[in-house]
Structure formats: C-alpha cells, structure tokens
Amino acid sequence: MKTKILISACLMGFKVRYNGQDKPLINSVLARWQQEQRLIVHCPELAADLTTPRLPAELVGGSGPAALNGDAKIQESDGSDVSQAYLLAAFLALKTAQDSGCRLALMTDGSPTCGSTKIYDGTFQGVTQPGMGVAAALLRQNGIEVYAEGELPALIARIEALDGELTHEEDSYRE
C-alpha cells in the first residue's frame, strides 16, 4: 500500500484561493503520485462552504494552535471574525485525511488554514511570520506530518523512506 498525501487543491491547479486563483505546484513527482492515486486533493475552506473569491483572512493574536484553543481568531480584511468557519475547515481537513488514510499533507504556506511554516501577521500588510494555520496545526496534533510547498524535496524523501518501510513490511509477511 502506497503512502497517501492530503494536498491543498490550489497546489493542484484548482482556482479555490481567497482571490479566485490557484497556486499550482508543477512537479513530475506530484504528477506520478496523482497517477498512483496517492494524492487526496482537498480545499479546507471550500469544504467549510467558504466562497471563492472571498475576503483575505489572517490569524490575529496568535498562530493555529492558539486559534484552536480559542486564544486567537481568524479575521477578514473588513474586520469580520470568521474563526468558526476556519475551525470547521480545519476539522474537515483532519476528517478527510483520516478517512483517506493520509499520513502526510502538502499544504499552501501562508494561509490561515494551511500554512505550516509561516502565516500572515494579522495586519493585512503582506507581512509573514513563523507559524501554522489552523488545519496544519490540527493535522500535526493528530499525527499527520505537514509540509509546505517549499518543502517538497523533504516530502519526497519522507515518502521514499515510508514506502521503503512498507515494502519491507510486505516482504516480511510473505516470508
């Protein structure tokens, strides 16, 4: 059995980002993984019935783990608190990953949902800071390894290691 990966839909060319655009990650390995049916393409925001396009949203008062605990919020550029919709998005991403048997995720960095190494700082000035979005944080809290699109080489190495372990386990069952 090949390792499954939850992947942000925008990275696969779907125009689901807040601005109605995509952020395609063109890579021959991703194309092969898609042919091998390893990729579970998912947009947490669309799953939570957020519209495309939508107002930009940023974490205010902390990172994803703080928002999951109620100590930070997700706010749109007009000041609206949209925390509940984004928390639902996080839980739907986790459910999709678990239901599909994903051990890993490749998500769009910077997003208040999917960011795994950086998020915007809550000022809507285009400034990023280290941190995680709510879905990335929830996935990690539940044992799913999350990678940003800039970490694709590390993800490829991790998949090769995991698949090697799986192949070894399958061989031991045959003996």
C-alpha positions as CSV (number, residue, x, y, z in Angstrom):
1,M,0.0,0.0,0.0
2,K,1.4,3.4,-1.0
3,T,1.5,6.3,1.4
4,K,-1.4,8.7,0.9
5,I,-0.9,12.5,1.0
6,L,-3.5,15.2,1.6
7,I,-2.7,18.1,-0.8
8,S,-4.2,21.6,-1.0
9,A,-6.4,21.8,-4.0
10,C,-4.9,25.2,-5.1
11,L,-1.5,23.4,-5.4
12,M,-3.1,21.1,-7.9
13,G,-4.3,23.9,-10.1
14,F,-7.8,24.4,-8.7
15,K,-8.8,28.1,-8.5
16,V,-10.0,28.0,-4.9
17,R,-7.8,30.6,-3.2
18,Y,-9.4,33.6,-1.5
19,N,-8.7,35.7,-4.6
20,G,-10.1,33.1,-7.0
21,Q,-6.7,31.9,-8.2
22,D,-4.6,28.8,-7.9
23,K,-1.0,28.3,-6.9
24,P,0.0,25.3,-9.0
25,L,3.0,23.3,-7.9
26,I,4.2,21.8,-11.2
27,N,6.4,18.7,-10.5
28,S,6.8,15.4,-12.2
29,V,6.8,13.6,-8.8
30,L,3.4,15.1,-8.0
31,A,2.1,14.0,-11.4
32,R,3.3,10.5,-10.8
33,W,1.8,10.4,-7.3
34,Q,-1.5,11.6,-8.8
35,Q,-1.4,8.8,-11.3
36,E,-0.7,6.3,-8.5
37,Q,-3.8,7.7,-6.7
38,R,-1.7,8.7,-3.6
39,L,-3.0,12.3,-3.6
40,I,-6.1,13.3,-1.8
41,V,-6.9,16.8,-3.2
42,H,-8.8,18.9,-0.7
43,C,-9.5,22.6,-0.1
44,P,-10.5,23.0,3.6
45,E,-12.1,26.4,3.0
46,L,-14.4,25.1,0.2
47,A,-15.3,22.1,2.3
48,A,-16.4,24.5,5.0
49,D,-18.6,26.4,2.4
50,L,-16.5,29.5,2.2
51,T,-16.9,31.2,-1.2
52,T,-14.3,31.8,-3.9
53,P,-13.4,34.6,-4.2
54,R,-13.6,35.7,-0.5
55,L,-12.0,38.4,1.5
56,P,-8.4,37.8,2.7
57,A,-8.3,36.3,6.2
58,E,-5.4,36.3,8.7
59,L,-4.8,34.9,12.1
60,V,-4.9,37.7,14.8
61,G,-3.4,37.2,18.2
62,G,-1.5,34.0,17.6
63,S,-1.0,31.0,15.4
64,G,-3.1,28.0,14.5
65,P,-2.7,26.2,17.9
66,A,-3.8,29.4,19.7
67,A,-6.9,29.7,17.5
68,L,-7.8,26.0,18.1
69,N,-7.7,26.8,21.8
70,G,-9.8,30.0,21.4
71,D,-6.9,32.2,22.2
72,A,-6.5,33.7,18.7
73,K,-9.0,34.5,16.0
74,I,-9.2,34.5,12.2
75,Q,-10.4,37.8,10.9
76,E,-11.2,39.0,7.4
77,S,-9.7,42.2,6.0
78,D,-13.0,44.0,6.8
79,G,-12.7,43.1,10.5
80,S,-15.2,40.2,10.5
81,D,-14.4,37.3,12.8
82,V,-14.6,34.2,10.7
83,S,-12.9,31.9,13.2
84,Q,-15.7,29.4,13.3
85,A,-15.7,28.8,9.6
86,Y,-12.0,28.3,9.5
87,L,-12.0,26.0,12.5
88,L,-14.7,23.9,10.7
89,A,-12.3,23.9,7.7
90,A,-9.5,22.5,9.9
91,F,-11.7,19.7,11.3
92,L,-12.9,18.8,7.8
93,A,-9.3,18.6,6.6
94,L,-8.5,16.3,9.5
95,K,-11.5,14.1,8.8
96,T,-10.7,13.9,5.1
97,A,-7.1,13.0,5.9
98,Q,-8.1,10.4,8.5
99,D,-10.9,8.9,6.3
100,S,-8.5,8.6,3.4
101,G,-5.6,7.1,5.4
102,C,-3.2,10.1,4.8
103,R,-0.1,10.0,6.9
104,L,1.3,13.2,5.3
105,A,0.0,16.5,4.0
106,L,1.3,19.1,1.5
107,M,-0.3,22.4,2.1
108,T,-0.1,26.0,0.9
109,D,2.1,28.1,3.2
110,G,1.0,31.5,4.4
111,S,-2.7,30.5,4.6
112,P,-4.5,30.9,8.0
113,T,-5.7,27.4,7.3
114,C,-3.0,25.5,5.5
115,G,0.2,27.4,6.4
116,S,2.7,25.1,8.1
117,T,5.9,27.2,8.4
118,K,4.6,30.8,8.0
119,I,1.4,32.8,8.3
120,Y,0.5,36.4,7.7
121,D,0.8,38.5,10.8
122,G,-2.8,39.7,11.1
123,T,-2.1,43.3,9.9
124,F,-3.1,42.7,6.3
125,Q,0.1,44.4,5.2
126,G,1.6,41.4,3.5
127,V,4.0,40.6,6.4
128,T,4.6,37.0,7.3
129,Q,5.8,35.5,10.5
130,P,6.7,31.9,11.6
131,G,3.6,30.0,12.4
132,M,0.9,27.5,11.4
133,G,-2.6,27.8,10.2
134,V,-5.5,26.0,12.0
135,A,-5.7,22.9,9.7
136,A,-1.9,22.4,9.7
137,A,-1.9,22.7,13.5
138,L,-4.8,20.2,13.9
139,L,-3.3,17.7,11.4
140,R,0.0,17.8,13.3
141,Q,-1.7,17.5,16.7
142,N,-3.2,14.3,15.3
143,G,0.0,12.7,14.0
144,I,-0.2,13.8,10.4
145,E,3.1,15.3,9.1
146,V,2.5,18.6,7.3
147,Y,4.8,20.0,4.6
148,A,4.7,23.4,2.9
149,E,5.1,23.5,-0.9
150,G,8.6,24.8,-0.5
151,E,9.5,21.6,1.4
152,L,8.6,19.3,-1.5
153,P,12.1,17.7,-1.6
154,A,11.8,16.8,2.1
155,L,8.3,15.3,1.5
156,I,9.7,13.3,-1.4
157,A,12.5,11.9,0.8
158,R,9.9,11.1,3.5
159,I,7.7,9.2,1.1
160,E,10.6,7.2,-0.2
161,A,11.5,6.3,3.4
162,L,7.9,5.4,4.3
163,D,7.4,3.4,1.1
164,G,10.7,1.5,1.8
165,E,9.3,0.6,5.3
166,L,6.0,-0.5,3.8
167,T,7.8,-2.6,1.1
168,H,10.0,-4.2,3.9
169,E,6.8,-4.9,6.0
170,E,5.1,-6.5,2.9
171,D,8.1,-8.7,2.3
172,S,8.2,-9.9,5.9
173,Y,4.6,-11.0,5.6
174,R,5.5,-13.1,2.5
175,E,8.2,-15.0,4.3
